[in-house]
Amino acid sequence: MTLPFHTDVAQYPIRVRWFMAVAWVAIAVKCVLVWWAIQHWNVPIHPAWVIAPTLAFAGLASGLWLTHTRD
């Protein structure tokens, strides 16, 4: 299968890759805390209303970052 874009993660410095990893860990922690808080305090919404957009926009930003090429 040939992907229509090129993902060469090695083109980014190690500090940038670590930043992305830390950012995703922070997003995961936020999602877990939101799920817990909504369940703990009986907030009348489903946690997915907060978590789904968070993951969607984070995935979009990461996808744009991965497929970005320097011309």
BADREN-844636 format. One record per residue: x, y, z of N, C-alpha, C in turn; residue in three letters; residue number from 0. Coordinates in steps of 0.2 Angstrom, whole numbers, plus 5000, padded with zeros to 4 digits. Example, Ala and Ser with C-alpha at 12.3 -4.5 7.8 and 13.67 -1.06 7.14 Angstrom:
2
NODE    n.x    n.y    n.z   ca.x   ca.y   ca.z    c.x    c.y    c.z   lummi   torse
NODE   5066   4972   5039   5062   4978   5039   5066   4984   5039     ALA       0
NODE   5064   4989   5035   5068   4995   5036   5064   5000   5039     SER       1
END
This chain:
71
NODE    n.x    n.y    n.z   ca.x   ca.y   ca.z    c.x    c.y    c.z   lummi   torse
NODE   5004   4994   5000   5000   5000   5000   5004   5006   5000     MET       0
NODE   5003   5011   4995   5007   5017   4995   5003   5022   4998     THR       1
NODE   5006   5026   5003   5002   5032   5006   5003   5038   5001     LEU       2
NODE   4998   5042   5001   4999   5048   4997   5003   5053   5000     PRO       3
NODE   5006   5052   5005   5011   5057   5009   5017   5054   5011     PHE       4
NODE   5022   5058   5012   5028   5055   5015   5029   5057   5022     HIS       5
NODE   5030   5052   5027   5031   5053   5034   5038   5052   5035     THR       6
NODE   5042   5056   5035   5049   5056   5037   5050   5059   5044     ASP       7
NODE   5049   5055   5049   5049   5058   5056   5057   5060   5058     VAL       8
NODE   5061   5057   5055   5068   5058   5056   5071   5065   5054     ALA       9
NODE   5067   5068   5050   5068   5075   5048   5068   5080   5054     GLN      10
NODE   5064   5078   5059   5063   5083   5065   5068   5081   5070     TYR      11
NODE   5071   5087   5073   5075   5086   5079   5072   5082   5084     PRO      12
NODE   5076   5078   5088   5074   5074   5094   5070   5078   5099     ILE      13
NODE   5072   5085   5100   5068   5089   5104   5061   5090   5102     ARG      14
NODE   5060   5091   5096   5053   5092   5093   5049   5085   5094     VAL      15
NODE   5052   5079   5093   5049   5073   5093   5047   5072   5101     ARG      16
NODE   5051   5074   5105   5050   5073   5112   5044   5078   5114     TRP      17
NODE   5044   5084   5111   5039   5089   5113   5032   5086   5111     PHE      18
NODE   5032   5083   5105   5025   5079   5103   5023   5074   5107     MET      19
NODE   5028   5070   5109   5027   5064   5114   5024   5067   5121     ALA      20
NODE   5027   5072   5123   5025   5075   5130   5018   5078   5129     VAL      21
NODE   5017   5081   5123   5010   5084   5122   5005   5079   5121     ALA      22
NODE   5006   5073   5118   5001   5068   5118   5000   5065   5125     TRP      23
NODE   5005   5064   5129   5004   5062   5136   5000   5067   5140     VAL      24
NODE   5001   5073   5139   4997   5078   5142   4989   5078   5140     ALA      25
NODE   4988   5076   5133   4982   5076   5131   4978   5070   5134     ILE      26
NODE   4982   5064   5134   4979   5058   5137   4977   5059   5145     ALA      27
NODE   4982   5062   5148   4980   5064   5155   4974   5068   5156     VAL      28
NODE   4974   5073   5152   4968   5077   5152   4961   5073   5151     LYS      29
NODE   4962   5069   5146   4956   5065   5144   4954   5061   5150     CYS      30
NODE   4959   5058   5153   4957   5053   5159   4954   5057   5165     VAL      31
NODE   4957   5063   5166   4955   5067   5171   4948   5070   5170     LEU      32
NODE   4946   5072   5164   4939   5074   5162   4934   5069   5163     VAL      33
NODE   4936   5063   5161   4932   5057   5161   4930   5056   5169     TRP      34
NODE   4935   5056   5173   4935   5055   5180   4930   5060   5183     TRP      35
NODE   4932   5066   5182   4928   5072   5185   4921   5072   5183     ALA      36
NODE   4919   5070   5177   4912   5070   5175   4909   5065   5179     ILE      37
NODE   4912   5059   5179   4909   5053   5183   4908   5055   5190     GLN      38
NODE   4914   5058   5193   4914   5059   5200   4909   5064   5203     HIS      39
NODE   4908   5070   5199   4904   5075   5201   4897   5075   5198     TRP      40
NODE   4896   5069   5194   4889   5068   5191   4887   5074   5187     ASN      41
NODE   4891   5076   5182   4890   5081   5178   4885   5078   5172     VAL      42
NODE   4880   5081   5171   4875   5078   5166   4876   5078   5159     PRO      43
NODE   4883   5077   5157   4885   5076   5150   4889   5070   5150     ILE      44
NODE   4890   5068   5144   4894   5062   5142   4901   5064   5141     HIS      45
NODE   4906   5061   5144   4913   5064   5144   4915   5064   5136     PRO      46
NODE   4912   5060   5132   4914   5060   5125   4913   5067   5122     ALA      47
NODE   4909   5071   5124   4907   5078   5122   4914   5082   5123     TRP      48
NODE   4918   5081   5127   4924   5085   5129   4930   5081   5126     VAL      49
NODE   4930   5075   5126   4936   5071   5124   4936   5070   5117     ILE      50
NODE   4931   5069   5113   4931   5068   5106   4934   5074   5102     ALA      51
NODE   4932   5080   5104   4935   5085   5100   4942   5086   5102     PRO      52
NODE   4944   5085   5108   4951   5086   5110   4955   5081   5106     THR      53
NODE   4953   5075   5105   4957   5070   5102   4957   5071   5094     LEU      54
NODE   4951   5074   5092   4950   5075   5085   4955   5081   5082     ALA      55
NODE   4955   5086   5086   4959   5092   5085   4967   5090   5086     PHE      56
NODE   4968   5086   5091   4975   5084   5092   4978   5080   5086     ALA      57
NODE   4973   5075   5084   4975   5071   5079   4976   5075   5072     GLY      58
NODE   4972   5080   5071   4972   5084   5065   4979   5088   5065     LEU      59
NODE   4980   5091   5071   4987   5094   5072   4993   5090   5071     ALA      60
NODE   4992   5084   5074   4998   5079   5073   4999   5077   5066     SER      61
NODE   4993   5076   5063   4993   5074   5056   4996   5079   5051     GLY      62
NODE   4994   5085   5052   4997   5091   5048   5005   5091   5050     LEU      63
NODE   5007   5090   5056   5014   5091   5058   5018   5085   5054     TRP      64
NODE   5015   5079   5054   5018   5073   5051   5019   5074   5044     LEU      65
NODE   5014   5077   5041   5014   5077   5033   5017   5083   5031     THR      66
NODE   5019   5088   5035   5022   5094   5033   5029   5093   5030     HIS      67
NODE   5031   5096   5024   5037   5095   5021   5040   5102   5020     THR      68
NODE   5047   5102   5021   5050   5109   5020   5052   5109   5013     ARG      69
NODE   5050   5114   5010   5051   5115   5002   5057   5119   5001     ASP      70
END
